[in-house]
Amino acid sequence: MTYRSIVLVKQVPDTRHVTGEVMTADGTMNRSALPAIFNPEDLHALEMALQVKEQYGGTVTVLTMGPLQATETLRQALYRGADQVILVSDRKFAGADTQATSYTLKCAIDRLGAFDLVFCGRQAIDGDTAQVGPQVAEKLGVPQITYAESILSLADGEIVVQRAFERGTEIVQCTLPCLLTVTASANQPRPPSVRQRIACKEAAAPGEYPALLQKYPAYASAEALDADLARRGLKIPVWGAADLTVDESLLGLGGSPTQVHKINFVVLETTESKEIPPTPQGIHGLIEELVREYVIG
Ligand SMILES: Cc1cc2nc3c(=O)[nH]c(=O)nc-3n(C[C@H](O)[C@H](O)[C@H](O)COP(=O)(O)OP(=O)(O)OC[C@H]3O[C@@H](n4cnc5c(N)ncnc54)[C@H](O)[C@@H]3O)c2cc1C
């Protein structure tokens, strides 16, 4: 049995560089003001999907919802071995909260047709809600396994997964199709393959053609470039609202019940300090104190 996997990946601003200046008046983020990276846990989700494909066969399709620049994340997925990538992008999706984001992603998955597994990262490092994966599962009407650390078995329409927590693990079983949110402890994501990078470096969405035409003047026109990329499987499809079966009132800012009013940076300041002697008694005393203060249990 082979498996059709879909991986949801997000291009995120490098949150080490978020300051008050990159937040706009309506509480949304000016992404173009920040360096963009592949959301770290999504690399683990992609790795898990690629391992399923290697072990059992099948396909890995990667979706991202975002602006045109998010194609870089899709190219990174191609360099690692994804079979197909799709950019879900439209001005109508702008300002989406997690509800509107998960609704849009669900509609894009509907367009892909039948699937066996959807993989998400556990959490994005910018929004940090960890809501999108569970919401997509709910909207698709499939079971979800969050905090997935490893797939223990996959057979006969069922999956057995080890979930990871701070203080232990749990083994759960569910039927396919299902959605997994994958933790950073799951695996070691592979680096981009040099061979794939050479093969896919020209992969582009139509919005990127003007820049590509400058880089490769041998193409006589955008039409010639489009035809060549399509022939070589390097044209990145862009799906907007008109390409999906959607209720437009559920998209973007209008479809978002939450509003970001303000972001505060919390700096924890030391008010007192205590020196612990590096002896068994000192460490024992510290643990007792932390238990007494309910810091650890
Ligand atoms: C009122 C409001 C307005 C907002 N406006 C904007 C805005 O204008 N521009 C903007 O960029 N953000 C905006 N956001 C943030 C946006 O809602 C989140 O970036 C998005 O919903 C994902 O949530 P998260 O980052 O918490 O992801 P999480 O729920 O933490 O992500 C979990 C996993 O879901 C998947 N995932 C998440 N997002 C995507 C995606 N876009 N594509 C594919 N897979 C994904 C990934 O696998 C990820 O690891 C807004 C949020 C609110 C509340």
The ligand as an SDF file (V2000), in Angstrom:
LIG
                    3D

 53 58  0  0  0  0  0  0  0  0999 V2000
   -6.4470   38.9520   13.6050 C   0  0  0  0  0  0  0  0  0  0  0  0
   -5.2750   38.2970   13.0100 C   0  0  0  0  0  0  0  0  0  0  0  0
   -4.7560   38.8080   11.8430 C   0  0  0  0  0  0  0  0  0  0  0  0
   -3.6740   38.2180   11.2680 C   0  0  0  0  0  0  0  0  0  0  0  0
   -3.1930   38.7580   10.1410 N   0  0  0  0  0  0  0  0  0  0  0  0
   -2.1220   38.2350    9.5600 C   0  0  0  0  0  0  0  0  0  0  0  0
   -1.5740   38.8180    8.3730 C   0  0  0  0  0  0  0  0  0  0  0  0
   -2.0640   39.7970    7.8740 O   0  0  0  0  0  0  0  0  0  0  0  0
   -0.4930   38.2190    7.8140 N   0  0  0  0  0  0  0  0  0  0  0  0
    0.0530   37.1110    8.3810 C   0  0  0  0  0  0  0  0  0  0  0  0
    1.0340   36.6090    7.8410 O   0  0  0  0  0  0  0  0  0  0  0  0
   -0.4230   36.5470    9.5030 N   0  0  0  0  0  0  0  0  0  0  0  0
   -1.4980   37.0800   10.1050 C   0  0  0  0  0  0  0  0  0  0  0  0
   -1.9880   36.5420   11.2470 N   0  0  0  0  0  0  0  0  0  0  0  0
   -1.3400   35.3720   11.7810 C   0  0  0  0  0  0  0  0  0  0  0  0
   -1.9940   34.1520   11.1900 C   0  0  0  0  0  0  0  0  0  0  0  0
   -3.2490   33.9550   11.7370 O   0  0  0  0  0  0  0  0  0  0  0  0
   -1.1890   32.9540   11.5490 C   0  0  0  0  0  0  0  0  0  0  0  0
    0.0840   33.1700   10.9860 O   0  0  0  0  0  0  0  0  0  0  0  0
   -1.7480   31.7080   10.9450 C   0  0  0  0  0  0  0  0  0  0  0  0
   -3.1110   31.5430   11.2130 O   0  0  0  0  0  0  0  0  0  0  0  0
   -1.0610   30.4850   11.4910 C   0  0  0  0  0  0  0  0  0  0  0  0
   -1.1860   30.4610   12.8770 O   0  0  0  0  0  0  0  0  0  0  0  0
    0.0870   30.1460   13.7140 P   0  0  0  0  0  0  0  0  0  0  0  0
    1.1970   30.9560   13.2050 O   0  0  0  0  0  0  0  0  0  0  0  0
   -0.2570   30.2350   15.1550 O   0  0  0  0  0  0  0  0  0  0  0  0
    0.3720   28.6340   13.2880 O   0  0  0  0  0  0  0  0  0  0  0  0
    0.3200   27.3170   14.1460 P   0  0  0  0  0  0  0  0  0  0  0  0
   -1.0720   26.9510   14.4190 O   0  0  0  0  0  0  0  0  0  0  0  0
    1.2470   27.4380   15.3140 O   0  0  0  0  0  0  0  0  0  0  0  0
    0.9390   26.3580   13.0320 O   0  0  0  0  0  0  0  0  0  0  0  0
    0.8920   24.9610   13.1750 C   0  0  0  0  0  0  0  0  0  0  0  0
    1.1910   24.3350   11.8480 C   0  0  0  0  0  0  0  0  0  0  0  0
    0.1500   24.6120   10.9190 O   0  0  0  0  0  0  0  0  0  0  0  0
    0.6860   24.7350    9.6080 C   0  0  0  0  0  0  0  0  0  0  0  0
    0.4620   26.0980    9.1170 N   0  0  0  0  0  0  0  0  0  0  0  0
    0.2440   27.2130    9.8270 C   0  0  0  0  0  0  0  0  0  0  0  0
    0.0810   28.2570    9.0090 N   0  0  0  0  0  0  0  0  0  0  0  0
    0.2030   27.7900    7.7560 C   0  0  0  0  0  0  0  0  0  0  0  0
    0.1700   28.3810    6.4590 C   0  0  0  0  0  0  0  0  0  0  0  0
   -0.0330   29.7030    6.2930 N   0  0  0  0  0  0  0  0  0  0  0  0
    0.3470   27.5930    5.3900 N   0  0  0  0  0  0  0  0  0  0  0  0
    0.5510   26.2610    5.5350 C   0  0  0  0  0  0  0  0  0  0  0  0
    0.6210   25.6480    6.7110 N   0  0  0  0  0  0  0  0  0  0  0  0
    0.4480   26.4140    7.8120 C   0  0  0  0  0  0  0  0  0  0  0  0
    2.1750   24.4450    9.7310 C   0  0  0  0  0  0  0  0  0  0  0  0
    2.3840   23.0680    9.5300 O   0  0  0  0  0  0  0  0  0  0  0  0
    2.4530   24.8200   11.1680 C   0  0  0  0  0  0  0  0  0  0  0  0
    3.5960   24.2080   11.7090 O   0  0  0  0  0  0  0  0  0  0  0  0
   -3.0620   37.1050   11.8550 C   0  0  0  0  0  0  0  0  0  0  0  0
   -3.5800   36.5790   13.0370 C   0  0  0  0  0  0  0  0  0  0  0  0
   -4.6690   37.1800   13.6180 C   0  0  0  0  0  0  0  0  0  0  0  0
   -5.1920   36.6230   14.9010 C   0  0  0  0  0  0  0  0  0  0  0  0
  1  2  1  0
  2  3  1  0
  2 52  2  0
  3  4  2  0
  4  5  1  0
  4 50  1  0
  5  6  2  0
  6  7  1  0
  6 13  1  0
  7  8  2  0
  7  9  1  0
  9 10  1  0
 10 11  2  0
 10 12  1  0
 12 13  2  0
 13 14  1  0
 14 15  1  0
 14 50  1  0
 15 16  1  0
 16 17  1  0
 16 18  1  0
 18 19  1  0
 18 20  1  0
 20 21  1  0
 20 22  1  0
 22 23  1  0
 23 24  1  0
 24 25  2  0
 24 26  1  0
 24 27  1  0
 27 28  1  0
 28 29  2  0
 28 30  1  0
 28 31  1  0
 31 32  1  0
 32 33  1  0
 33 34  1  0
 33 48  1  0
 34 35  1  0
 35 36  1  0
 35 46  1  0
 36 37  1  0
 36 45  1  0
 37 38  2  0
 38 39  1  0
 39 40  1  0
 39 45  2  0
 40 41  1  0
 40 42  2  0
 42 43  1  0
 43 44  2  0
 44 45  1  0
 46 47  1  0
 46 48  1  0
 48 49  1  0
 50 51  2  0
 51 52  1  0
 52 53  1  0
M  END
$$$$
